[in-house]
Amino acid sequence: MDNSLITVTSPLLPDLDEFYGLLKEIWNSKYITNNGSFHKQLEKELASYLKVPYVSLFTNGTLPLITALQALRVTGEVITTPYSFVATTHALWWNGIKPVFVDVDLKTGNLDPNKIETAITPKTTAIMPVHVYGKPCETKKIQEIADRYGLKVIYDAAHAFGVEVDGESVLNAGDMSTLSFHATKVYNTIEGGAMVMHDEKTKQRIDYLKNFGFAGETTVVGPGINSKMDEVRAAYGILNLRQVDEAIAARREVAVAYRNALRSVEGVSFFDDMPGVKHNYSYFPIFIDERKYGMTRDELYMKMRESKVLGRRYFYPLISEFSTYRGLESADPKNLPNAHKMANSVICLPMHHALRREDIECVLEQIVK
Ligand SMILES: *Cc1c(COP(=O)(O)O)cnc(C)c1O
């Protein structure tokens, strides 16, 4: 790769010698997948690091979403956000569930709880919000609505690794939360993911479901799938967990530098830290008001690219604009004005642990006039 490119993200990589040491252990044991010792160890370490009761590892961050819907027997319609990565809605589609898009709150980019109730029909069985950019949803309000109507809540927490509200993990909200450990995320196992659940019985059932439904050698308890993580990636994950705090601290420094420089730029807005929240600085989205800034979002995006600063327009287009979902009633842009506003003005700036001071300056040079 061209080293002069400033990419939006860069994977956190374990030390090669340490990784080789663990690989040797795996080779010696000849036990390379199916709930091996590194797999068990990483599940324990993650539960403790994330301050959650149970974690079940998965091979990516999409399959726990699909499996959570299966496990909770969610059917009919599910209320969700169009302002996310497309996997959120795909997980519903793969379960034969009709997505019902509800608009987001401009203050956070998350599903607006005040707009959920009017979208509930007799067919609604669950709500699937996303903690977009790792900013916590209004979990209490969402739970109140879910309790009132008897709905399940599954959080796509792919961006929310390690995020806490008043000292408690945001992953404890709802019936289940899912994580992605893809290379582009704050914490990665190359490809990988996890589900977070509250009790041992659910953990047991999920562990069966991700291994074809096998509960022992000859018993299959349900129509499971194969979404197991192997020992090699579990070992990689154990090493990365040891350096993730440092990586998040480095990301925080980048966010502080961006905010200091951008606060006075007219037509550019961004999110500040939320009170009481431990953030993970997974993304740094800025929003361009073209009349005030004097340039459209796409003009700035292209100008940055030409100077080898690779921002990303997360999340543009909205999920509700993709051909699979465009025909849904709830996908009508008139139903989703805030989501459209954000999608049409966002650029996520380069944000990762390895950005150097000169990289940050180079990014800011493109934006600050
Ligand atoms: C990355 C991501 C996923 C999917 O995760 P994979 O590990 O790539 O399958 C799902 N939802 C959101 C919001 C994501 O950002």
The ligand as a MOL file (V3000), in Angstrom:
LIG
                    3D

  0  0  0     0  0            999 V3000
M  V30 BEGIN CTAB
M  V30 COUNTS 15 15 0 0 0
M  V30 BEGIN ATOM
M  V30 1 C -18.9600 -3.7420 10.9170 0
M  V30 2 C -20.4190 -3.7330 11.2040 0
M  V30 3 C -21.2130 -4.8950 11.1520 0
M  V30 4 C -20.7540 -6.1870 10.5570 0
M  V30 5 O -19.6600 -6.7220 11.0860 0
M  V30 6 P -18.7840 -7.7860 10.2890 0
M  V30 7 O -17.8520 -8.2580 11.3460 0
M  V30 8 O -18.0930 -7.0640 9.1830 0
M  V30 9 O -19.7000 -8.8620 9.8000 0
M  V30 10 C -22.5330 -4.8230 11.5560 0
M  V30 11 N -23.0770 -3.6600 11.9580 0
M  V30 12 C -22.3660 -2.5240 11.9890 0
M  V30 13 C -23.0340 -1.2770 12.4640 0
M  V30 14 C -21.0320 -2.5150 11.5870 0
M  V30 15 O -20.3420 -1.3630 11.5790 0
M  V30 END ATOM
M  V30 BEGIN BOND
M  V30 1 1 1 2
M  V30 2 1 2 3
M  V30 3 2 2 14
M  V30 4 1 3 4
M  V30 5 2 3 10
M  V30 6 1 4 5
M  V30 7 1 5 6
M  V30 8 2 6 7
M  V30 9 1 6 8
M  V30 10 1 6 9
M  V30 11 1 10 11
M  V30 12 2 11 12
M  V30 13 1 12 13
M  V30 14 1 12 14
M  V30 15 1 14 15
M  V30 END BOND
M  V30 END CTAB
M  END
